Amino acid sequence: MKKDKLLVMLVIIFMIVSNNVVYAFDLEGKIYKNVYVENINLSNLTKEEAMKKINCYIDEYRYFNLVYKNKKILIDKQTFNLDYNVEQLVEKAYNIGRDKDMITNMKTKLSLKKGDREIIPFAICYDISKVDELIENLNSEFYLSPVSATAKVVDDNIIITEDSYGQAVDKEQLKNIIVSKLENLDTKESEIPIKVLNPKYTYNQLSKINTLLGSYETYFNPKNTNRVTNITVASKSTSNVLIGTNEKFSFNNELSNKNAYSQFKNAPIILNGKPDQGVGGGICQVSTTIYNAALYAGMDIMQITNHSIPSSYIKKGRDATVSEGYIDFAFKNKYDTPILIYNEIYSNKIVSKIYGSNTDKSNIEIDTEVVKTIENKKIYKNDSKLKKGTKVVEQPGRLGYTVNTFRIYKSNDKIIKKELINTSYYPPCDEIILKGTREVQNEVIK
């Protein structure tokens, strides 16, 4: 009984091996049945035949069209240095049923013969920089720059220009489309994705600028021509400036953007707490005037610094000093509507106005409070060059101050909100008096 079972098993093994040998012999030099690259059937093909079949298939999917409106752009996939690695694919297909041990190969071949498939995916390589290059070229061809509406004051009227929308290729989306076509042998037409570019300001937005939110004026000496020149340059550089919602106005940035610093002349300035001469003297009067207009307009004050000496053209606590690269004056537009800053120079004064929407108009008052007056010292210094008993003031003294600046919102003459805007400190300056120590001999009268 045991011998019979053993004999049957040997017969079965012999039949399987014999069948496999015959099948393997029949396909020597050819790819086994039911071996595919993607959906390309390579059954019973030689390597050369398989390569030819795959290449023919690839050529059928070489081109695709990108479409914009009525324009079609034919794209050759070889533009991207496309490589399907056909030789490696064929080699891999040929090795199926051959590259393992005898038992495993036998099982694989029997499985293929029964109808099971072995599918090899494409291993596609391409130059992604070529894809980016094509996208940039298409964007250059179809790009339209948006044109923002503008607003400026002319003869006390706000003049607004029309806007226009722009367009650009949606680069990320187009890149995904092209890569998908390369990796999936897709030849269907695809629309070039275009995104709309909004102008910074639309006509409708700027049309809401319809009222004066706040204004202020300060006076200057028209005879100081260099100082007047500086005031005029700084005023023009910060005039007809639009500030959008939550945007920041920076005095120094506006001057820098308009190349104003190269146009300034020498004029009186304050340096280290003392009057001096320097380039740009007078521009602080412009920043101060805009600051006060911004206070009345309800702007959020972000950066404010007072002078070290109280200014003659403004009350203590309401000045705004600036210095290129060091001290800036800045505020933020907190409203939903853009605002427009406009400055005007007259013979002896500068007027700053801030326009906005009438829905943002508030009844605002500005108040200052001197919270501390600081006495200066008198310092006496001996001077051997002066006659004894002579006194000369070498440095005039001045008092120091600490001043709070408040913005007060009113409705029907009632205070609804009072906010501290800034605390200004003006340091005292000691008075220095020279006392003569030189003895004077009696004169001989002849």
Secondary structure as GFF3:
##gff-version 3
##sequence-region A 1 446
A	DSSP	alpha_helix	2	26	.	.	.	ID=ss1
A	DSSP	beta_strand	35	37	.	.	.	ID=ss2
A	DSSP	beta_strand	40	41	.	.	.	ID=ss3
A	DSSP	alpha_helix	47	60	.	.	.	ID=ss4
A	DSSP	beta_strand	63	68	.	.	.	ID=ss5
A	DSSP	beta_strand	71	76	.	.	.	ID=ss6
A	DSSP	three_ten_helix	77	80	.	.	.	ID=ss7
A	DSSP	alpha_helix	86	95	.	.	.	ID=ss8
A	DSSP	alpha_helix	102	114	.	.	.	ID=ss9
A	DSSP	beta_strand	118	120	.	.	.	ID=ss10
A	DSSP	alpha_helix	128	142	.	.	.	ID=ss11
A	DSSP	beta_strand	151	154	.	.	.	ID=ss12
A	DSSP	beta_strand	157	160	.	.	.	ID=ss13
A	DSSP	beta_strand	166	169	.	.	.	ID=ss14
A	DSSP	alpha_helix	171	184	.	.	.	ID=ss15
A	DSSP	beta_strand	190	191	.	.	.	ID=ss16
A	DSSP	beta_strand	194	197	.	.	.	ID=ss17
A	DSSP	alpha_helix	203	206	.	.	.	ID=ss18
A	DSSP	beta_strand	211	219	.	.	.	ID=ss19
A	DSSP	alpha_helix	225	237	.	.	.	ID=ss20
A	DSSP	beta_strand	241	243	.	.	.	ID=ss21
A	DSSP	beta_strand	248	250	.	.	.	ID=ss22
A	DSSP	alpha_helix	251	257	.	.	.	ID=ss23
A	DSSP	three_ten_helix	261	263	.	.	.	ID=ss24
A	DSSP	beta_strand	266	271	.	.	.	ID=ss25
A	DSSP	beta_strand	274	279	.	.	.	ID=ss26
A	DSSP	alpha_helix	283	297	.	.	.	ID=ss27
A	DSSP	beta_strand	300	303	.	.	.	ID=ss28
A	DSSP	beta_strand	330	332	.	.	.	ID=ss29
A	DSSP	beta_strand	339	345	.	.	.	ID=ss30
A	DSSP	beta_strand	349	356	.	.	.	ID=ss31
A	DSSP	three_ten_helix	358	360	.	.	.	ID=ss32
A	DSSP	beta_strand	363	374	.	.	.	ID=ss33
A	DSSP	beta_strand	378	387	.	.	.	ID=ss34
A	DSSP	beta_strand	391	395	.	.	.	ID=ss35
A	DSSP	beta_strand	400	411	.	.	.	ID=ss36
A	DSSP	beta_strand	414	426	.	.	.	ID=ss37
A	DSSP	beta_strand	431	438	.	.	.	ID=ss38
###
